[in-house]
Amino acid sequence: MEWNQAMSSKSSVFNRLPIHLRGEIIQIGAVRLNDDWTPGEEFQIDVKPVFFQKMHYKVKKLTGIDNARLTDACGFKEAFARFREFCGEDCTFYTWGYDDKGIMEQNIIIHDLDWDWIAGWVNLQLIYNLQTDSDRTQKSLATAMEHFEIEQTRIAHDALGDAYNTALVCTHMDMTQGLEDYATAAQKLSSRAPKATYNADGPIPVEHVSSDFYPTKAEAFADKAFIRPVCPHCQREMEYAKWVNQGDQRYMAMATCPEHGKMLVRLKFHKADIDQWSVTRMTYEATESMESYYKAKASHSRRRSRGKGKRRSKTQNAANA
């Protein structure tokens, strides 16, 4: 799928929707897999948006789709009916990641259509990670194509192009075995530590581990045993400063061991499923530059918090007046 998004998360359009729509589908592309897992019949259709009618500049830049192209496109209900006819009943969708499933379900909800027939979904990322001895972190489709030395012959960020490239990746995996292992794939991958890819000139962590799955980031942070680890050298409890958000789902905190001194603990959150998060944790023996970097980030975070507090106070004062 390719989808458009609202120009703002506070757009008034959300007031007339039953859910907070992440994206409105503007293109559907699919490739039917033959019995030998090779690409077969193809399907593609453009869809005219009715809720997010103005094309977001990021979507336009990424996909090349603009409003002019969609002027004469059919509506979602007609496109969905044609897609269902192409797929047939009792079908399974093989996708790269979980985004397509979530977006499709949301678009079905807002158009009040039948979704019983789209129950079968397989995330090929899990099979790829299992069969290439990878860790559980998400790998891009481009990464898989590069791994299997598949030549890029279709346009990326095009619904049919991405579907075709995904089908090509299937031809390089043992799909029969992959489907047998799929039910326990996430559990098997959760026991694998992330691949260590360190900068030769950078610091090497003294500890590098991954967590179990959590339904939310809040519950992950509530797991003190993982989020506030003991010293990796002596197993003694450490005293922690506050966690600082670095962006891109990354956090860091300074910790102090009574015996081994200061440590920098870094967390990287990964969206493993629609309702699952995993965390990678790396612990470093803190250098002066690490400590300075942490202090600078923490100070910047405090200034932003105070600024937000002042703006709220002004707003409240104005309201009281």
SULTA-V511956 format. One record per run of one state. SS is the DSSP state (~ for helix, > for strand, _ for the rest). FROM is the first residue (numbers start at 0). TO is the last residue. Records with the same first field share a line. If there is no record, write none. Layout:
BEGIN
SS = FROM-TO + FROM-TO
END
This chain:
BEGIN
_ = 0-0 + 4-10 + 16-22 + 33-37 + 47-55 + 63-65 + 70-72 + 74-74 + 87-90 + 95-97 + 110-114 + 118-118 + 131-139 + 147-157 + 170-173 + 190-205 + 210-212 + 214-215 + 222-222 + 227-237 + 240-242 + 247-248 + 257-259 + 273-274 + 285-286 + 320-320
> = 1-3 + 23-32 + 38-46 + 73-73 + 91-94 + 119-122 + 206-209 + 213-213 + 238-239 + 243-246 + 249-256 + 260-272 + 275-284
~ = 11-15 + 56-62 + 66-69 + 75-86 + 98-109 + 115-117 + 123-130 + 140-146 + 158-169 + 174-189 + 216-221 + 223-226 + 287-319
END
